[in-house]
Amino acid sequence: MSLTILLSLSGCVLLFLGIWGVTVTMPTKLLAKNFPEDVQKRLEPRLKQWERQPISPRRILGWIILILFCLAYVGLFVIGGMDGLRRGYSFWQFFLRFFIIGAVIKAFDIICLDYVLLTKTHFFQHYFPETEGCAGWQDFGYNRRQQARQCIMILIGSALTAGLFTMIQS
């Protein structure tokens, strides 16, 4: 259980560092699509200008950060699965481990990133000053459907990953 908690907390740290790194190095449509609608509209001129600029070392660094974040995130589940194989986990033990990791990270995303970072601090406005005063920054829950879909995907992903590691074990 301690490894599951460690992997969950590591996932939270990775998520924050990934968002911070991408925010600082490469404001793209990929990042902006997660913001409230009025914020996206205010960012459009900057994003269009950014896309026309030649690829810079800063932008390359942003892509490297994003790729490393994705690999490290997958690595959390691989480490959890490999440990489960070593311990002879059943499907339900794998499922519970993967579900806990995903659920803790999703809870961190909703509470710390969407609620605290988005609505209580001026984190994003610091990097995108043209969005200061947008009502969307105070609209906690603007992306409820997206969050609900992601929660369902955590269940499905946990089951698929548990199935995969159970098959490897057989």
C-alpha positions in Angstrom: 0.0 0.0 0.0 2.9 2.4 0.7 4.1 2.0 -2.9 0.6 2.8 -4.2 0.5 6.0 -2.1 4.1 7.0 -3.2 3.1 6.5 -6.8 -0.1 8.5 -6.4 1.8 11.4 -4.8 4.5 11.2 -7.4 1.7 11.4 -10.1 0.4 14.6 -8.4 3.9 16.2 -8.4 4.4 15.1 -12.1 1.0 16.6 -13.1 1.8 20.0 -11.4 5.3 20.1 -12.8 4.1 19.1 -16.3 1.5 21.9 -16.3 3.9 24.4 -14.9 6.6 23.5 -17.4 4.2 23.6 -20.4 2.7 26.9 -19.2 6.1 28.6 -18.9 7.7 27.2 -22.1 5.0 26.8 -24.7 1.5 28.2 -24.5 -0.2 26.1 -27.1 -3.8 25.3 -28.0 -3.2 22.0 -26.3 -2.8 23.8 -23.0 -5.4 26.5 -23.7 -8.2 24.1 -24.5 -8.3 23.2 -20.8 -9.1 26.8 -19.9 -12.5 28.4 -19.6 -14.0 29.7 -22.9 -13.5 33.4 -22.2 -9.9 32.8 -21.3 -9.4 30.8 -24.6 -10.8 33.7 -26.6 -8.4 36.2 -24.9 -5.5 33.9 -25.6 -6.3 33.4 -29.3 -4.1 36.4 -30.6 -1.1 35.2 -28.5 -1.5 31.6 -29.7 -1.7 32.6 -33.3 1.4 34.8 -33.0 3.2 31.9 -31.1 2.4 29.4 -33.9 3.9 31.7 -36.6 7.2 32.1 -34.7 10.1 29.8 -35.7 10.6 26.9 -33.3 12.7 28.2 -30.4 14.8 26.4 -27.8 12.1 27.3 -25.3 9.4 25.6 -27.3 11.6 22.5 -27.8 12.2 22.5 -24.0 8.4 22.6 -23.6 7.9 19.6 -25.8 10.7 17.7 -24.1 9.0 18.5 -20.7 5.6 17.3 -22.0 7.1 14.0 -23.4 9.1 13.3 -20.2 5.9 14.0 -18.2 3.9 11.5 -20.3 6.7 8.9 -20.1 7.0 9.4 -16.3 3.3 9.1 -15.9 3.2 5.8 -17.8 6.2 4.8 -15.7 4.1 5.1 -12.5 1.8 2.4 -13.7 4.6 0.2 -15.0 6.3 0.4 -11.7 3.1 -0.4 -9.9 2.4 -3.2 -12.2 5.9 -4.7 -12.0 5.7 -4.6 -8.2 2.3 -6.3 -8.4 3.7 -9.0 -10.6 6.5 -9.6 -8.1 4.0 -9.9 -5.3 1.6 -12.1 -7.3 -1.3 -9.7 -7.4 -4.8 -10.8 -8.6 -6.8 -8.8 -11.1 -8.6 -7.0 -8.3 -5.4 -6.1 -6.5 -4.0 -4.6 -9.7 -7.3 -2.8 -10.4 -7.4 -1.3 -6.9 -3.8 -0.1 -7.1 -4.3 1.5 -10.5 -7.6 3.0 -9.5 -6.2 4.5 -6.3 -3.3 6.0 -8.3 -5.6 7.5 -10.9 -8.2 8.6 -8.4 -5.7 10.4 -6.2 -4.2 12.2 -9.2 -7.7 13.2 -10.5 -8.7 14.5 -7.0 -5.4 16.5 -7.0 -6.3 17.8 -10.4 -9.8 18.9 -9.4 -9.0 20.3 -5.9 -5.5 21.7 -6.2 -5.3 22.6 -9.9 -8.8 23.4 -10.9 -10.0 24.9 -7.6 -6.9 26.4 -6.0 -4.6 27.1 -8.9 -7.2 28.2 -11.3 -9.7 30.1 -9.1 -7.8 31.2 -6.0 -4.3 32.1 -7.3 -3.2 34.2 -10.2 -0.8 31.5 -11.5 -2.0 31.5 -15.1 -2.6 35.3 -15.2 1.0 35.7 -14.2 2.1 33.9 -17.4 -0.9 35.2 -19.5 -1.5 38.7 -18.3 -4.0 39.4 -21.1 -6.4 37.0 -19.4 -6.5 39.1 -16.1 -10.1 39.8 -15.3 -11.7 36.9 -17.2 -14.7 35.6 -15.4 -13.7 32.1 -16.3 -10.9 32.1 -13.8 -13.6 32.2 -11.0 -15.8 29.5 -12.6 -14.9 26.4 -10.7 -16.5 23.4 -12.4 -16.7 24.9 -15.9 -15.3 21.6 -17.2 -17.5 19.2 -15.2 -18.3 17.0 -18.3 -14.6 16.7 -19.1 -13.8 15.7 -15.5 -16.6 13.2 -15.5 -15.4 11.6 -18.7 -11.9 11.4 -17.2 -13.2 9.7 -14.1 -14.9 7.1 -16.2 -11.7 6.7 -18.2 -9.8 6.0 -14.9 -12.1 3.1 -14.2 -11.8 1.7 -17.7 -8.0 2.3 -17.8 -7.6 0.7 -14.4 -9.5 -2.4 -15.6 -7.5 -2.6 -18.8 -4.2 -2.2 -17.1 -5.1 -4.7 -14.4 -6.1 -7.1 -17.2 -2.9 -6.6 -19.0 -0.7 -7.2 -16.0 -2.9 -10.2 -15.0 -2.3 -11.7 -18.5 1.4 -11.1 -18.2 1.4 -12.9 -14.9 -0.3 -16.0 -16.3 
